[in-house]
Amino acid sequence: ALLTMKATAIATFFGVFLTCTYTAKEATKKTKKAKLYVPQIDCDVRAGKIINPEFIAKCPPGCQDVKYRVYGTDIYASFSSVCNAAIHSGIIDNTGGKILVQKVAGHSGYRGSFSNGVRSLSLPRWRESFLVSEGKPRKGVTYPSTLEYSSSKSTTVKSGNVNVPTGDAVRKEYRTTPVPTPATPMATTTPTPTTTTTDPSTTVPQPTTTPAATRTTAAAAKTRSGLHRVRDMAFRGTSTSASNRNILRHNTGVQRQEPVATFQRAAGSPAQLAMETDSWKPGLSLYDTGFSSKEELNPKPLEPISQGNQNCKVDLSFLMDGSWSIGKRRFQLQKRFLGNMAQALGIGITGPLMGIVQYGDDPSTEFNLKTYANSKDLRNAIEKIQQKGGLSNVGKALSFVNKNFFLDANGNRGGAPNVVVVMVDGWPTDRVEEASRLARESGINIFFVTVEAAAQSEKQNVIEPNFVDKAVCRTNGFYSINVPSWFSLHKVVQPLVKRVCDTDRLACSKTCLNSADIGFVIDGSSSVGTGNFRTVLQFVANISKEFEISDTDTRIGAVQYTYEQRLEFSFDKHSTKQDVLNAIKRISYWSGGTSTGAAISYASEQLFSKSKPNKRKIMILITDGRSYDDVSMPAMAAHQNGVIAYSIGVAWAAPDELEAIASDPAKEHSFFVDEFDNLYRYVNQLIQNICTEFNSQPRN
């Protein structure tokens, strides 16, 4: 019996042991099976479209294609195809595979190169970058099994000027805590969304105007207008308004005299402004003082985040004039105008986002793009802004915005156009042309709203005459609005909303015709001959006259070569189209040998090394024969320095050399004609290819 009991105990023990062992193995199997699910992305997915700051993804086969553009080398602009960038960096090949992507800060320049069968392009500047490495998880980092994309597809219905999501609309709420969370701090943090629901009825405050309120406003306007005229007369005495304003620009402690509150027709195109203002109905009187009661100063909870007007996805900064010249009353009118703009735009995370920078002696950010996510909170914040005072340093403010405002950390979304609206009382006290040019070349669209511009007798005191025309990218009136009085500012709310939301026209800042430094490298060898050389010069002139030429737009330079090289004229030599065309006519035929490789190196050093920052560098080389020296190495060096090379061969030009000189893909960058008289046939094709390539590049 004792032996039987022992045997039973042993059997029970082993049974329990085996059961535990089996259970442990099964648990281990289950644990092993719970592997990270790696989401797959398509070849055309760009890093900027994915919100996650770090993620592992699987690329499909077949992404090594020129249509999936890549910008940069090692560090890529977030506008690049993620998978083709991974092929370029050598992490995967054209069969696809897993990759690890890490978002990092934007760079001031990206260098193009040819690597692993992929030609990456150069890019002057972009606001976000990414790195690609093997698709292995980093220790201490949790990776998402699904990726968050920046686009939104919620259905909408029209409500006034704002699109309101229907039903239980989904919104993205940005948090400061990044996901995934690494064990050590990353170089940058990108906000990531969580999904919550909001009642659409609370997202968009609507302006309300009652007949009684309208009558009160009109009465108040009449009363204050009368007081205004008395005050104005007392201020002026026997002096002229011009002298008062001139004194003011040199003495920042005195405000400008206020003009009589008469409404005049705005300058520019009255019919267009009238059409644009038809649907605008201001919700609040422009004649209110703008001061809040003590009760209103108590902090209130923020409104729910709004989806916003999805037909107007722009990142918008207003430069608010806080100088002493504007005076307290006009400053309040300016705040009211900005509040009405916020209401009319329909602020929201899938629509326009708006921040404000106030300038005087120095600029400062009142709030950035991610501070407020609906119109009501934004309007309340605008009402509380206090005037800075000081001079009207607009140029300084534009430089500040260009360098500091449109950053990912401040809510810049990358895929939305960057727009700056500059409010100016009178005229600036510093120069704006250079600061505006740099901002435009960074992809910022600049609008000017000038109020009470300088009278004829005051123009002698303006530091930079025609400053608006120099600041905006066109002088056709689309990017500038002049308002005769602060009291008529409300009339331009709706026109301005329509213009800043017209994303098809916001490409004006940089186009294929106004944003390049184009260097012609012209073969002047003996085989060309005098008559054919004049035909080549006509070809160069026909191309040049299609571009918008000025100091701030496209610039033209030229080099002629034989065995030696000669700089005919540099990029900064001629600033008008007619001057450039005249300079081309004056080029004299040289005659000699053909050293094309040395000419490319010379052009890189003498022309393109002195190209302006953020200009596209385009080399157009015309030759009629095989070079006596190597062309591939000088051409490769030029490509690596961001030069986009086009080669045009005539008669005895060598096709292999033309391809080596041309940027990739060679078939879009090299041309061949059998005789000089047929060069003209390629003028339109060449310009079309230049513009096609430009339009494929990212636009902020």
C-alpha positions as CSV (number, residue, x, y, z in Angstrom):
1,A,0.0,0.0,0.0
2,L,2.9,2.3,0.9
3,L,4.5,1.6,-2.5
4,T,1.2,2.3,-4.2
5,M,0.8,5.6,-2.4
6,K,4.4,6.6,-3.4
7,A,3.8,5.6,-7.0
8,T,0.6,7.7,-7.1
9,A,2.3,10.7,-5.6
10,I,5.2,10.4,-8.1
11,A,2.7,10.1,-11.0
12,T,0.8,13.1,-9.8
13,F,4.0,15.2,-9.5
14,F,5.1,14.3,-13.0
15,G,1.6,15.0,-14.3
16,V,1.6,18.4,-12.8
17,F,5.2,19.0,-14.0
18,L,4.3,18.0,-17.6
19,T,1.2,20.1,-17.5
20,C,3.1,23.2,-16.3
21,T,5.8,22.6,-18.9
22,Y,3.2,22.3,-21.7
23,T,1.4,25.4,-20.5
24,A,4.7,27.3,-20.4
25,K,5.6,26.2,-23.9
26,E,2.1,27.2,-25.2
27,A,2.5,30.6,-23.5
28,T,5.9,31.0,-25.0
29,K,4.5,30.1,-28.4
30,K,1.7,32.7,-28.0
31,T,4.3,35.3,-26.9
32,K,6.4,34.6,-29.9
33,K,3.4,34.8,-32.2
34,A,2.5,38.3,-30.9
35,K,5.1,39.9,-33.2
36,L,5.0,43.5,-34.3
37,Y,2.6,44.0,-37.3
38,V,4.5,46.0,-39.9
39,P,2.2,48.2,-42.0
40,Q,2.8,48.3,-45.7
41,I,3.1,51.6,-47.6
42,D,2.9,52.4,-51.3
43,C,5.7,53.6,-53.5
44,D,4.3,57.1,-53.8
45,V,3.9,57.7,-50.1
46,R,5.9,60.7,-48.9
47,A,7.3,60.9,-45.4
48,G,5.6,64.3,-44.8
49,K,2.2,62.6,-45.2
50,I,2.8,60.3,-42.3
51,I,2.4,62.0,-38.9
52,N,4.3,59.4,-36.8
53,P,7.8,60.7,-35.9
54,E,9.3,57.2,-36.1
55,F,7.9,54.1,-37.6
56,I,8.7,50.8,-39.3
57,A,7.1,50.0,-42.6
58,K,7.2,47.6,-45.5
59,C,7.9,48.8,-49.0
60,P,6.4,46.9,-52.0
61,P,8.5,45.8,-55.0
62,G,8.9,48.1,-58.0
63,C,9.5,51.5,-56.2
64,Q,12.7,52.2,-58.2
65,D,11.1,54.6,-60.6
66,V,11.8,58.1,-61.7
67,K,8.2,59.2,-61.0
68,Y,8.8,58.6,-57.2
69,R,10.9,61.6,-56.6
70,V,13.6,61.7,-54.0
71,Y,15.3,64.9,-52.7
72,G,18.6,64.8,-50.8
73,T,21.4,62.3,-50.0
74,D,21.5,60.4,-46.6
75,I,19.1,63.0,-45.1
76,Y,16.0,63.4,-47.3
77,A,13.4,66.1,-47.5
78,S,10.1,64.8,-46.2
79,F,8.5,65.5,-49.6
80,S,10.5,62.5,-50.9
81,S,9.1,59.0,-51.6
82,V,9.9,57.0,-48.5
83,C,10.5,53.7,-50.4
84,N,12.6,55.2,-53.2
85,A,14.7,57.1,-50.7
86,A,15.3,53.7,-49.0
87,I,16.5,52.3,-52.3
88,H,18.7,55.4,-52.9
89,S,20.3,54.9,-49.5
90,G,20.9,51.2,-50.1
91,I,18.7,49.9,-47.3
92,I,16.5,47.9,-49.7
93,D,16.5,47.2,-53.4
94,N,13.7,47.2,-56.0
95,T,12.3,44.0,-54.5
96,G,11.1,46.0,-51.4
97,G,11.5,45.2,-47.7
98,K,11.2,46.6,-44.2
99,I,12.6,50.0,-43.3
100,L,12.9,52.1,-40.2
101,V,12.1,55.8,-40.8
102,Q,13.0,58.6,-38.3
103,K,11.8,62.2,-38.7
104,V,14.4,64.9,-38.0
105,A,14.5,68.7,-38.4
106,G,14.4,70.5,-41.8
107,H,17.6,71.5,-43.6
108,S,18.6,74.6,-45.5
109,G,19.7,72.5,-48.5
110,Y,19.5,69.0,-49.8
111,R,22.2,67.6,-52.2
112,G,21.1,65.5,-55.1
113,S,23.2,62.4,-56.1
114,F,23.0,59.2,-58.1
115,S,23.1,56.1,-55.9
116,N,21.9,52.5,-56.3
117,G,20.1,53.2,-59.5
118,V,18.2,56.2,-58.2
119,R,18.9,59.8,-59.0
120,S,17.9,62.1,-56.1
121,L,17.3,65.8,-56.8
122,S,18.7,68.8,-55.0
123,L,16.3,71.0,-53.1
124,P,17.1,74.5,-51.6
125,R,15.2,74.2,-48.4
126,W,12.5,72.1,-46.7
127,R,11.0,72.2,-43.2
128,E,11.2,68.5,-42.3
129,S,13.6,65.7,-43.0
130,F,13.9,62.0,-42.4
131,L,16.5,59.2,-42.1
132,V,16.1,55.7,-43.4
133,S,17.8,52.6,-41.8
134,E,17.3,48.9,-41.6
135,G,13.8,47.8,-40.5
136,K,14.9,46.6,-37.0
137,P,13.2,48.0,-33.9
138,R,15.3,50.2,-31.7
139,K,15.5,49.2,-28.0
140,G,13.0,50.9,-25.8
141,V,10.8,52.2,-28.7
142,T,7.3,51.1,-29.3
143,Y,6.3,51.2,-33.0
144,P,2.8,51.7,-34.4
145,S,1.0,48.9,-36.2
146,T,-1.0,51.4,-38.2
147,L,0.3,54.7,-39.5
148,E,-1.4,58.0,-39.1
149,Y,-1.7,60.1,-42.3
150,S,-2.2,63.9,-42.4
151,S,-5.1,63.8,-44.8
152,S,-8.8,63.8,-43.6
153,K,-11.7,62.4,-45.5
154,S,-14.7,63.3,-43.3
155,T,-17.8,64.4,-45.2
156,T,-18.9,68.0,-44.9
157,V,-21.8,70.3,-45.4
158,K,-21.7,74.0,-46.0
159,S,-22.4,76.4,-43.2
160,G,-21.8,80.0,-44.1
161,N,-18.2,80.3,-45.1
162,V,-17.1,77.2,-43.2
163,N,-17.3,73.5,-44.0
164,V,-18.7,71.6,-41.0
165,P,-18.2,67.9,-40.6
166,T,-21.5,65.9,-40.5
167,G,-22.4,63.3,-38.0
168,D,-19.8,62.2,-35.5
169,A,-16.9,63.9,-37.2
170,V,-13.5,62.6,-36.5
171,R,-10.9,65.1,-35.5
172,K,-7.2,65.0,-34.8
173,E,-6.0,66.4,-31.5
174,Y,-2.3,67.2,-31.4
175,R,-0.4,66.3,-28.3
176,T,3.1,67.2,-27.2
177,T,4.0,63.7,-26.3
178,P,5.5,61.9,-29.3
179,V,4.6,58.3,-30.3
180,P,6.6,56.2,-30.2
181,T,8.5,57.1,-27.0
182,P,12.2,56.4,-27.3
183,A,14.3,55.5,-24.3
184,T,16.5,58.5,-25.1
185,P,15.3,61.9,-26.3
186,M,15.1,62.3,-30.1
187,A,16.4,65.2,-32.0
188,T,13.0,66.5,-32.8
189,T,9.4,65.8,-31.7
190,T,6.5,65.8,-34.1
191,P,3.0,66.1,-32.8
192,T,0.9,63.0,-33.2
193,P,-2.9,62.8,-33.3
194,T,-5.3,60.9,-31.2
195,T,-8.8,60.4,-32.4
196,T,-11.7,61.8,-30.5
197,T,-15.2,63.0,-31.5
198,T,-16.7,66.5,-31.2
199,D,-20.1,67.9,-31.7
200,P,-20.0,69.9,-35.0
201,S,-22.5,72.3,-33.7
202,T,-19.9,73.8,-31.3
203,T,-17.0,73.9,-33.7
204,V,-17.7,77.0,-35.7
205,P,-19.1,80.2,-34.1
206,Q,-21.3,82.1,-36.5
207,P,-21.5,85.9,-36.6
208,T,-24.9,87.4,-35.6
209,T,-26.2,90.8,-36.4
210,T,-29.6,92.1,-35.3
211,P,-31.3,95.1,-36.7
212,A,-31.2,96.8,-33.3
213,A,-27.5,96.3,-33.1
214,T,-27.1,97.7,-36.6
215,R,-29.0,100.8,-35.7
216,T,-26.9,101.3,-32.5
217,T,-23.7,100.9,-34.5
218,A,-24.8,103.4,-37.0
219,A,-25.7,105.9,-34.3
220,A,-22.4,105.4,-32.6
221,A,-20.6,105.8,-35.8
222,K,-22.2,109.2,-36.4
223,T,-21.5,110.4,-32.9
224,R,-17.9,109.3,-32.9
225,S,-17.3,110.6,-36.4
226,G,-18.2,114.1,-35.2
227,L,-16.0,113.8,-32.2
228,H,-13.3,112.5,-34.5
229,R,-13.4,115.6,-36.7
230,V,-13.2,118.0,-33.7
231,R,-10.2,116.1,-32.3
232,D,-8.6,116.1,-35.7
233,M,-8.9,119.8,-36.1
234,A,-7.6,120.5,-32.7
235,F,-4.6,118.3,-33.3
236,R,-3.8,119.9,-36.7
237,G,-4.0,123.5,-35.7
238,T,-2.8,125.5,-38.8
239,S,-0.3,122.9,-39.9
240,T,-0.8,120.4,-42.7
241,S,-1.4,116.7,-42.3
242,A,1.8,115.9,-44.2
243,S,4.0,117.8,-41.7
244,N,2.4,116.0,-38.8
245,R,2.9,112.6,-40.3
246,N,6.5,113.4,-41.1
247,I,7.2,114.5,-37.6
248,L,5.7,111.3,-36.3
249,R,8.0,109.0,-38.4
250,H,11.0,110.6,-36.6
251,N,9.5,110.7,-33.1
252,T,8.1,107.4,-32.1
253,G,6.5,108.8,-29.0
254,V,3.7,110.6,-30.9
255,Q,0.9,109.0,-32.8
256,R,-0.2,110.1,-36.3
257,Q,-3.2,112.4,-36.6
258,E,-6.3,110.5,-37.3
259,P,-8.0,111.4,-40.7
260,V,-11.7,112.3,-41.0
261,A,-13.7,109.0,-41.1
262,T,-14.8,109.3,-44.7
263,F,-15.2,106.2,-46.8
264,Q,-13.5,106.3,-50.2
265,R,-13.3,103.8,-53.0
266,A,-10.2,101.5,-52.5
267,A,-7.4,101.8,-55.0
268,G,-6.7,99.1,-57.4
269,S,-9.6,97.3,-59.1
270,P,-12.8,98.6,-57.6
271,A,-15.0,96.2,-59.5
272,Q,-13.1,93.2,-58.3
273,L,-13.2,94.3,-54.7
274,A,-16.9,95.0,-55.0
275,M,-17.5,91.5,-56.3
276,E,-15.4,90.0,-53.5
277,T,-17.2,91.9,-50.7
278,D,-20.7,90.9,-51.7
279,S,-21.0,88.0,-49.2
280,W,-19.2,89.7,-46.3
281,K,-21.4,90.6,-43.3
282,P,-19.3,91.6,-40.3
283,G,-20.5,90.2,-37.0
284,L,-19.3,93.0,-34.8
285,S,-19.2,96.8,-35.1
286,L,-15.9,98.2,-36.3
287,Y,-16.5,101.2,-34.1
288,D,-16.3,99.3,-30.8
289,T,-13.4,100.3,-28.7
290,G,-12.2,96.7,-28.5
291,F,-11.5,96.9,-24.7
292,S,-12.8,94.0,-22.7
293,S,-14.6,94.3,-19.5
294,K,-13.1,92.9,-16.3
295,E,-15.4,90.0,-16.4
296,E,-14.2,89.1,-20.0
297,L,-10.6,89.0,-18.8
298,N,-11.3,85.9,-16.7
299,P,-9.9,82.8,-18.4
300,K,-12.5,80.6,-20.1
301,P,-12.1,77.0,-21.2
302,L,-11.1,76.6,-24.8
303,E,-13.7,75.6,-27.4
304,P,-13.5,72.2,-29.0
305,I,-11.1,71.8,-31.9
306,S,-12.8,72.7,-35.2
307,Q,-12.2,70.8,-38.5
308,G,-12.3,74.2,-40.2
309,N,-12.8,75.2,-43.8
310,Q,-11.3,72.3,-45.8
311,N,-11.4,74.3,-49.0
312,C,-8.8,76.7,-47.5
313,K,-5.9,74.7,-46.1
314,V,-3.2,77.3,-45.6
315,D,-0.8,78.1,-42.8
316,L,-1.3,81.8,-42.3
317,S,0.7,84.5,-40.4
318,F,-0.5,88.0,-40.0
319,L,2.2,90.7,-39.4
320,M,0.4,93.1,-37.2
321,D,1.5,96.8,-37.1
322,G,2.1,97.7,-33.5
323,S,4.1,100.9,-34.1
324,W,3.3,104.2,-32.4
325,S,2.3,105.8,-35.7
326,I,-0.9,103.7,-35.9
327,G,-2.3,105.0,-32.6
328,K,-4.5,103.2,-30.0
329,R,-7.8,103.6,-31.8
330,R,-6.5,102.3,-35.2
331,F,-4.8,99.5,-33.3
332,Q,-8.2,98.5,-32.0
333,L,-9.7,98.6,-35.5
334,Q,-6.8,96.5,-36.7
335,K,-7.5,93.9,-34.0
336,R,-11.2,93.9,-35.0
337,F,-10.2,93.3,-38.6
338,L,-8.0,90.3,-37.6
339,G,-10.8,88.9,-35.6
340,N,-13.2,89.2,-38.5
341,M,-10.6,87.5,-40.7
342,A,-10.4,84.6,-38.3
343,Q,-14.1,84.2,-38.4
344,A,-14.4,84.4,-42.2
345,L,-11.6,82.0,-42.8
346,G,-13.0,79.2,-40.6
347,I,-10.1,78.2,-38.5
348,G,-9.6,74.5,-38.0
349,I,-7.1,71.6,-38.1
350,T,-8.0,70.5,-41.6
351,G,-8.6,74.0,-42.9
352,P,-6.7,77.3,-42.3
353,L,-4.5,77.8,-39.2
354,M,-3.6,81.3,-38.2
355,G,-0.9,82.9,-36.0
356,I,0.0,86.5,-35.4
357,V,3.3,88.3,-35.1
358,Q,3.3,91.9,-33.9
359,Y,6.1,94.2,-35.1
360,G,7.4,97.6,-34.0
361,D,11.1,98.1,-33.3
362,D,11.4,94.3,-33.1
363,P,8.9,91.6,-34.0
364,S,7.5,89.0,-31.5
365,T,5.1,86.1,-31.9
366,E,1.8,86.7,-30.2
367,F,0.7,83.1,-30.9
368,N,1.7,80.5,-33.4
369,L,-0.2,78.1,-35.8
370,K,-1.0,75.5,-33.2
371,T,-2.0,77.7,-30.3
372,Y,-5.7,78.0,-31.4
373,A,-7.7,75.5,-33.4
374,N,-11.0,77.3,-33.8
375,S,-12.2,80.8,-34.8
376,K,-13.8,81.7,-31.5
377,D,-10.7,81.1,-29.3
378,L,-8.6,82.9,-31.8
379,R,-10.8,86.0,-31.8
380,N,-10.8,86.1,-28.0
381,A,-7.0,86.0,-28.0
382,I,-6.7,88.7,-30.6
383,E,-8.8,91.1,-28.4
384,K,-6.3,90.7,-25.6
385,I,-3.2,91.7,-27.7
386,Q,-1.5,94.8,-26.3
387,Q,0.2,97.3,-28.5
388,K,4.1,97.1,-28.6
389,G,4.9,100.6,-29.9
390,G,8.1,101.6,-31.7
391,L,8.9,102.1,-35.4
392,S,7.4,100.2,-38.4
393,N,10.3,97.8,-39.1
394,V,8.5,95.6,-41.7
395,G,11.7,94.2,-43.3
396,K,12.9,93.0,-39.9
397,A,9.5,91.4,-39.2
398,L,9.6,89.5,-42.6
399,S,13.1,88.2,-41.8
400,F,11.8,87.0,-38.4
401,V,8.9,85.2,-39.9
402,N,11.0,83.6,-42.6
403,K,13.5,82.2,-40.0
404,N,11.3,81.5,-37.0
405,F,7.5,81.2,-37.7
406,F,6.9,78.4,-40.2
407,L,8.5,75.6,-38.2
408,D,7.2,72.2,-37.4
409,A,7.4,73.0,-33.7
410,N,5.1,76.0,-34.3
411,G,2.5,74.0,-36.1
412,N,3.6,74.2,-39.7
413,R,2.0,71.3,-41.6
414,G,4.4,71.1,-44.6
415,G,1.6,70.2,-47.1
416,A,-0.2,73.5,-46.6
417,P,0.9,76.7,-48.4
418,N,2.7,79.2,-46.1
419,V,1.1,82.7,-46.4
420,V,2.1,86.0,-44.7
421,V,-0.2,89.0,-44.7
422,V,1.6,92.2,-43.8
423,M,-0.5,95.0,-42.3
424,V,1.2,98.4,-42.8
425,D,0.1,101.8,-41.5
426,G,1.5,104.3,-44.0
427,W,4.9,103.0,-44.9
428,P,7.8,101.0,-43.4
429,T,10.7,102.6,-41.6
430,D,13.2,100.0,-43.0
431,R,13.7,98.3,-46.3
432,V,11.6,95.3,-47.3
433,E,12.9,94.2,-50.7
434,E,15.7,91.8,-49.7
435,A,13.8,90.3,-46.7
436,S,10.7,89.8,-49.0
437,R,12.8,88.1,-51.7
438,L,14.4,85.7,-49.2
439,A,10.9,84.9,-47.8
440,R,9.4,84.3,-51.3
441,E,12.4,82.1,-52.3
442,S,11.7,80.0,-49.2
443,G,8.2,79.4,-50.5
444,I,6.3,82.0,-48.5
445,N,3.5,83.8,-50.3
446,I,3.4,87.5,-49.2
447,F,0.4,89.7,-49.2
448,F,0.5,93.4,-48.3
449,V,-2.5,95.4,-46.9
450,T,-1.4,99.0,-46.8
451,V,-3.7,101.5,-45.0
452,E,-3.5,105.3,-45.6
453,A,-0.6,105.2,-48.0
454,A,1.7,108.1,-48.3
455,A,0.2,111.2,-49.8
456,Q,2.1,112.9,-52.7
457,S,3.7,115.4,-50.4
458,E,4.8,112.6,-48.0
459,K,6.5,110.4,-50.5
460,Q,9.8,112.1,-50.1
461,N,10.0,110.6,-46.6
462,V,9.4,107.0,-47.7
463,I,12.7,105.1,-47.3
464,E,11.9,102.6,-50.1
465,P,9.7,103.9,-52.9
466,N,7.2,101.4,-54.4
467,F,8.0,99.1,-51.5
468,V,4.9,97.0,-52.1
469,D,5.8,96.2,-55.7
470,K,9.3,95.2,-54.6
471,A,7.9,93.0,-51.8
472,V,5.3,90.9,-53.6
473,C,5.9,88.5,-56.4
474,R,3.6,90.2,-58.9
475,T,2.5,93.8,-59.5
476,N,-0.9,92.9,-60.9
477,G,-2.7,93.8,-57.7
478,F,-3.5,90.2,-56.6
479,Y,-1.0,90.3,-53.7
480,S,-1.6,93.8,-52.5
481,I,-4.6,95.8,-51.3
482,N,-4.5,99.5,-50.5
483,V,-7.1,100.8,-48.2
484,P,-7.7,104.6,-47.9
485,S,-8.7,104.5,-44.3
486,W,-8.7,102.2,-41.3
487,F,-12.4,102.9,-41.0
488,S,-13.0,101.1,-44.4
489,L,-10.8,98.1,-43.6
490,H,-13.8,95.9,-43.1
491,K,-14.5,96.1,-46.9
492,V,-11.5,94.0,-47.7
493,V,-12.1,91.0,-45.4
494,Q,-13.9,88.9,-48.0
495,P,-11.5,89.8,-50.9
496,L,-8.5,88.9,-48.8
497,V,-10.1,85.6,-47.6
498,K,-10.7,84.6,-51.3
499,R,-7.2,85.5,-52.3
500,V,-5.3,83.7,-49.5
501,C,-7.5,80.6,-50.0
502,D,-6.9,80.6,-53.8
503,T,-4.2,77.9,-53.6
504,D,-4.0,77.6,-57.4
505,R,-2.5,81.2,-57.5
506,L,-0.4,80.8,-54.4
507,A,2.4,79.2,-56.6
508,C,3.3,82.8,-57.6
509,S,6.1,83.0,-55.0
510,K,8.2,80.6,-57.1
511,T,7.4,79.5,-60.6
512,C,9.5,77.8,-63.3
513,L,9.9,81.2,-65.0
514,N,10.9,83.4,-62.1
515,S,13.0,81.3,-59.7
516,A,16.2,80.2,-61.5
517,D,19.8,81.2,-62.2
518,I,20.3,80.1,-65.9
519,G,23.8,79.8,-67.2
520,F,24.4,79.2,-70.9
521,V,27.6,77.4,-71.8
522,I,28.2,78.1,-75.5
523,D,30.6,76.3,-77.8
524,G,32.6,78.9,-79.8
525,S,35.0,76.4,-81.5
526,S,36.1,76.7,-85.1
527,S,33.8,74.1,-86.4
528,V,30.7,76.2,-85.5
529,G,31.5,79.1,-87.8
530,T,30.4,82.8,-87.6
531,G,27.0,82.4,-89.2
532,N,26.0,79.3,-87.1
533,F,27.3,81.1,-84.0
534,R,24.8,83.9,-84.6
535,T,22.1,81.2,-84.9
536,V,23.1,79.8,-81.6
537,L,22.9,83.3,-80.0
538,Q,19.4,83.7,-81.4
539,F,18.5,80.4,-79.8
540,V,19.9,81.6,-76.5
541,A,17.9,84.8,-76.8
542,N,14.7,83.0,-77.6
543,I,15.0,80.9,-74.5
544,S,15.9,83.8,-72.3
545,K,13.0,86.1,-73.3
546,E,10.5,83.5,-72.1
547,F,11.6,84.0,-68.5
548,E,10.8,86.8,-66.0
549,I,14.1,88.5,-65.6
550,S,15.1,90.8,-62.7
551,D,17.3,90.9,-59.6
552,T,14.6,89.1,-57.6
553,D,13.4,86.7,-60.4
554,T,15.3,84.7,-62.9
555,R,18.8,85.8,-63.8
556,I,20.9,84.9,-66.9
557,G,24.6,84.4,-67.3
558,A,26.7,83.2,-70.2
559,V,30.1,81.5,-70.8
560,Q,31.8,80.9,-74.2
561,Y,34.4,78.3,-74.6
562,T,37.0,76.8,-77.0
563,Y,40.2,75.4,-75.6
564,E,39.8,78.3,-73.1
565,Q,36.8,79.8,-71.4
566,R,35.4,83.3,-71.2
567,L,32.8,84.7,-68.9
568,E,30.6,86.8,-71.2
569,F,28.4,88.1,-68.4
570,S,27.5,87.0,-64.8
571,F,24.2,86.5,-63.1
572,D,24.3,89.9,-61.4
573,K,25.4,91.9,-64.5
574,H,22.0,92.6,-66.1
575,S,18.7,92.9,-64.2
576,T,16.2,93.5,-67.1
577,K,15.1,91.3,-70.0
578,Q,16.1,93.9,-72.6
579,D,19.6,94.3,-71.0
580,V,20.1,90.5,-71.2
581,L,19.0,90.3,-74.8
582,N,21.3,93.2,-75.7
583,A,24.2,91.5,-73.9
584,I,23.6,88.2,-75.9
585,K,23.7,90.1,-79.2
586,R,27.0,91.6,-78.2
587,I,28.8,88.3,-77.7
588,S,31.6,88.0,-80.3
589,Y,32.6,84.7,-81.9
590,W,35.8,83.3,-80.5
591,S,36.9,80.3,-82.6
592,G,39.3,77.6,-81.4
593,G,39.2,74.0,-80.1
594,T,36.6,72.2,-78.0
595,S,37.2,71.5,-74.3
596,T,33.7,71.0,-73.0
597,G,34.7,69.4,-69.7
598,A,36.9,72.4,-68.7
599,A,34.0,74.7,-69.7
600,I,31.6,72.9,-67.4
601,S,34.1,73.2,-64.5
602,Y,34.6,76.9,-65.3
603,A,30.9,77.6,-65.4
604,S,30.4,75.8,-62.0
605,E,33.1,78.0,-60.5
606,Q,32.4,81.4,-62.2
607,L,28.6,81.2,-62.5
608,F,26.9,78.7,-60.3
609,S,29.1,79.0,-57.2
610,K,27.8,82.6,-57.0
611,S,24.1,81.7,-57.5
612,K,21.7,83.1,-55.0
613,P,20.5,80.9,-52.1
614,N,17.3,79.0,-52.9
615,K,17.6,79.6,-56.7
616,R,17.4,76.7,-59.0
617,K,20.7,76.4,-60.9
618,I,20.2,75.5,-64.5
619,M,23.0,75.0,-67.0
620,I,22.2,74.9,-70.8
621,L,25.2,73.7,-72.8
622,I,25.2,73.9,-76.6
623,T,28.0,72.1,-78.6
624,D,28.6,70.8,-82.1
625,G,31.3,68.2,-81.6
626,R,33.1,65.7,-79.4
627,S,35.2,67.2,-76.6
628,Y,38.9,67.0,-76.4
629,D,38.7,66.3,-72.7
630,D,36.5,64.3,-70.3
631,V,33.1,65.6,-69.6
632,S,31.7,63.0,-67.2
633,M,33.6,64.0,-64.1
634,P,33.0,67.8,-64.4
635,A,29.3,67.1,-65.1
636,M,29.0,64.8,-62.1
637,A,30.5,67.4,-59.9
638,A,28.1,70.0,-61.2
639,H,25.1,67.6,-60.6
640,Q,26.3,67.0,-57.0
641,N,26.4,70.7,-56.4
642,G,22.7,71.1,-57.4
643,V,23.1,72.2,-61.0
644,I,20.4,70.9,-63.3
645,A,22.1,70.4,-66.7
646,Y,20.6,70.4,-70.2
647,S,22.7,69.5,-73.2
648,I,21.9,70.4,-76.8
649,G,24.0,68.8,-79.5
650,V,24.3,69.8,-83.1
651,A,25.7,68.0,-86.1
652,W,28.8,66.1,-84.9
653,A,28.1,66.3,-81.2
654,A,28.7,62.9,-79.4
655,P,25.5,61.3,-78.0
656,D,27.3,59.6,-75.2
657,E,28.8,62.9,-74.0
658,L,25.4,64.7,-74.3
659,E,24.0,62.0,-72.0
660,A,26.9,62.3,-69.5
661,I,26.5,66.1,-69.3
662,A,22.7,66.0,-68.9
663,S,20.9,65.4,-65.6
664,D,18.9,62.3,-65.1
665,P,16.7,61.2,-66.8
666,A,18.9,62.0,-69.8
667,K,16.1,61.7,-72.3
668,E,14.4,64.7,-70.7
669,H,17.6,66.8,-70.4
670,S,19.4,66.2,-73.7
671,F,18.5,67.1,-77.3
672,F,20.1,66.6,-80.7
673,V,19.5,68.4,-84.0
674,D,21.2,67.7,-87.3
675,E,21.8,71.3,-88.2
676,F,21.9,74.7,-86.5
677,D,18.9,76.1,-88.4
678,N,16.7,73.5,-86.6
679,L,17.6,74.7,-83.0
680,Y,14.5,76.9,-82.9
681,R,12.3,73.7,-82.8
682,Y,13.5,72.9,-79.3
683,V,12.9,76.3,-77.6
684,N,9.4,75.4,-76.4
685,Q,10.3,71.8,-75.6
686,L,13.2,72.9,-73.5
687,I,11.1,75.4,-71.5
688,Q,8.4,72.9,-71.1
689,N,10.8,70.3,-69.6
690,I,12.2,73.0,-67.3
691,C,8.7,73.8,-66.1
692,T,7.6,70.2,-65.8
693,E,10.6,69.4,-63.6
694,F,10.0,72.5,-61.5
695,N,6.3,71.6,-61.0
696,S,7.2,68.1,-59.8
697,Q,9.2,69.6,-57.0
698,P,7.5,70.4,-53.7
699,R,5.9,73.8,-53.1
700,N,5.3,75.0,-49.6
